[in-house]
Amino acid sequence: MSVETATWILSALFLIAGIMSLSAAIANWDWFFTSYNVKIFMSRIKRPYARIFYGVIGLAIISMAIAISPIFN
């Protein structure tokens, strides 16, 4: 596998994860916010703040996908 192919795959994975996180924050998906890993985080903060946090994380992951994509390099 070439480096460019690996970069495309990594960029696609980041993009999917970022869109998923941002979509969960916007749509307030119950299945996302009741999963075990999110419940650990949400035990410390309330759901509206967790939605904001996951929205910001989603945007950050999407920007990382754009930054490493071969289109812009």
C-alpha positions in Angstrom: 0.0 0.0 0.0 1.4 3.4 -0.9 1.6 6.3 1.4 -1.0 8.2 -0.6 -3.5 5.4 -0.3 -3.0 5.1 3.4 -3.5 8.9 3.7 -6.8 8.7 1.8 -8.0 5.9 4.1 -7.0 7.7 7.2 -8.6 10.9 6.0 -11.8 9.0 5.2 -11.9 7.5 8.6 -11.4 10.9 10.3 -14.1 12.4 8.1 -16.6 9.6 9.0 -15.9 9.9 12.7 -16.2 13.6 12.6 -19.5 13.6 10.7 -20.8 11.0 13.1 -19.9 13.0 16.2 -21.2 16.2 14.8 -24.4 14.6 13.6 -25.0 13.0 17.0 -24.5 16.4 18.7 -26.9 18.1 16.3 -29.6 15.4 16.2 -29.3 14.5 19.9 -29.2 10.8 19.1 -30.3 8.9 22.2 -28.3 5.7 21.2 -25.1 7.8 21.0 -25.5 9.6 24.3 -26.6 6.4 26.2 -23.6 4.3 25.1 -21.2 3.2 27.8 -18.3 5.3 26.8 -20.3 8.5 26.5 -22.1 7.8 29.8 -18.7 7.8 31.6 -18.0 11.3 30.3 -21.6 12.5 30.9 -21.5 11.4 34.5 -19.5 14.6 35.1 -21.4 17.0 32.9 -25.0 17.5 31.7 -26.3 16.4 28.3 -26.5 19.9 26.7 -22.8 20.5 27.5 -21.9 17.0 26.2 -23.7 17.8 22.9 -21.6 21.0 22.6 -18.4 19.2 23.4 -19.1 16.4 20.9 -20.1 19.0 18.3 -16.7 20.8 18.8 -14.8 17.5 18.7 -16.6 16.5 15.5 -15.6 19.8 13.9 -12.0 19.3 15.0 -11.9 15.8 13.6 -13.4 17.0 10.3 -10.8 19.7 10.1 -8.0 17.2 10.7 -9.4 15.0 7.9 -9.3 18.0 5.6 -5.8 19.0 6.8 -4.3 15.5 6.1 -6.2 14.8 2.8 -4.0 14.6 -0.3 -6.2 17.1 -2.1 -4.8 20.0 0.0 -1.2 18.8 0.2 
